[in-house]
Amino acid sequence: MISREQLAQEYINIINNYYPVAGRLLRHCLVKILKLNADRTNKHSYYLGIYYPDKIGSRLLALQDLFKDAAENLGLVEVVFLNANHLVRDPRSKIKEQDFRFWLELCWIANETN
């Protein structure tokens, strides 16, 4: 079975090869495969999470249909766009305590200058 990291990398490769403009935007983002467990049915659904910085949010969201189509072709249920700046600044967020490394990645994305 393919790992979530490999699936995320395959998604990035598809975007880079077929949609170069979207691929340039995606280079500033963190792409993760998110797993949702349904309690009643014991089924798993996989979503694509794209964590983006404020500065490219409007350009990235303008292409969201393209990102969603590519994700559906890989068998992912949906694409979720999350603003890294908002997640890092949220005072109620528990990300820093629960997964410090992921929080550092979000900080890196949120503070990227290029």
C-alpha positions as CSV (number, residue, x, y, z in Angstrom):
1,M,0.0,0.0,0.0
2,I,1.2,3.5,-0.8
3,S,2.0,5.7,2.2
4,R,0.3,9.1,2.7
5,E,3.6,10.9,2.1
6,Q,4.1,9.1,-1.2
7,L,0.6,9.9,-2.3
8,A,1.1,13.6,-1.4
9,Q,4.4,13.6,-3.4
10,E,2.6,12.0,-6.4
11,Y,-0.1,14.7,-6.2
12,I,2.6,17.4,-6.3
13,N,4.3,15.7,-9.2
14,I,1.0,15.6,-11.2
15,I,0.3,19.3,-10.5
16,N,3.9,20.3,-11.5
17,N,3.8,18.3,-14.7
18,Y,0.3,19.2,-16.0
19,Y,-0.3,22.6,-14.4
20,P,3.0,24.5,-14.1
21,V,1.4,27.8,-12.9
22,A,-0.4,25.9,-10.0
23,G,2.8,24.0,-9.3
24,R,4.7,27.2,-8.8
25,L,2.1,28.3,-6.2
26,L,2.2,24.8,-4.6
27,R,5.9,25.2,-3.9
28,H,5.1,27.7,-1.2
29,C,2.6,25.4,0.5
30,L,2.7,22.3,2.7
31,V,0.7,19.4,1.2
32,K,-0.5,16.6,3.5
33,I,-2.9,13.7,3.2
34,L,-5.4,13.8,6.0
35,K,-7.2,10.7,7.2
36,L,-10.8,10.9,8.4
37,N,-12.2,8.0,10.4
38,A,-16.0,7.5,10.4
39,D,-17.0,6.2,13.8
40,R,-20.1,4.3,12.8
41,T,-18.8,2.5,9.7
42,N,-15.1,2.1,10.4
43,K,-14.3,3.4,7.0
44,H,-11.5,5.8,6.2
45,S,-11.7,8.8,3.9
46,Y,-8.6,10.6,2.7
47,Y,-8.5,14.3,2.1
48,L,-5.8,16.5,0.8
49,G,-4.8,19.4,3.0
50,I,-3.0,22.3,1.4
51,Y,-1.5,24.7,4.0
52,Y,-0.8,28.0,2.4
53,P,0.7,31.4,3.4
54,D,-1.5,34.6,3.4
55,K,0.5,36.1,0.5
56,I,-0.6,33.6,-2.1
57,G,-4.1,32.7,-0.7
58,S,-6.2,34.6,-3.3
59,R,-4.2,33.2,-6.3
60,L,-4.2,29.6,-4.9
61,L,-7.9,29.7,-4.1
62,A,-8.7,30.9,-7.6
63,L,-7.3,27.6,-8.9
64,Q,-9.1,25.4,-6.3
65,D,-11.2,23.6,-8.9
66,L,-8.0,22.5,-10.7
67,F,-6.6,21.2,-7.4
68,K,-9.8,19.4,-6.6
69,D,-10.0,17.7,-10.0
70,A,-6.4,16.4,-9.6
71,A,-7.2,15.1,-6.1
72,E,-10.3,13.3,-7.3
73,N,-8.3,11.5,-10.0
74,L,-6.0,10.1,-7.2
75,G,-9.0,8.9,-5.3
76,L,-9.1,11.6,-2.6
77,V,-12.4,12.7,-1.3
78,E,-11.8,16.5,-1.1
79,V,-9.2,19.2,-0.9
80,V,-9.1,21.4,2.2
81,F,-7.3,24.7,2.0
82,L,-5.9,26.0,5.3
83,N,-4.3,29.3,6.0
84,A,-1.0,28.6,7.8
85,N,-0.8,32.2,9.1
86,H,-4.2,31.8,10.8
87,L,-3.3,28.4,12.3
88,V,0.0,29.7,13.8
89,R,-1.6,32.8,15.3
90,D,-4.7,31.1,16.7
91,P,-4.4,31.4,20.5
92,R,-6.7,28.4,21.0
93,S,-4.7,26.1,18.7
94,K,-3.2,23.0,20.3
95,I,-1.0,22.2,17.3
96,K,2.2,23.4,19.1
97,E,1.6,21.0,22.0
98,Q,0.3,18.1,20.0
99,D,2.8,18.1,17.1
100,F,5.6,20.5,17.5
101,R,7.4,19.5,14.3
102,F,4.2,20.2,12.2
103,W,3.8,23.5,14.0
104,L,7.3,24.5,13.0
105,E,6.6,23.5,9.4
106,L,3.5,25.8,9.5
107,C,5.6,28.6,11.0
108,W,8.1,28.2,8.1
109,I,5.2,28.3,5.5
110,A,3.6,31.3,7.2
111,N,6.9,33.3,7.4
112,E,8.2,32.5,3.9
113,T,9.2,35.7,2.1
114,N,9.6,34.5,-1.6
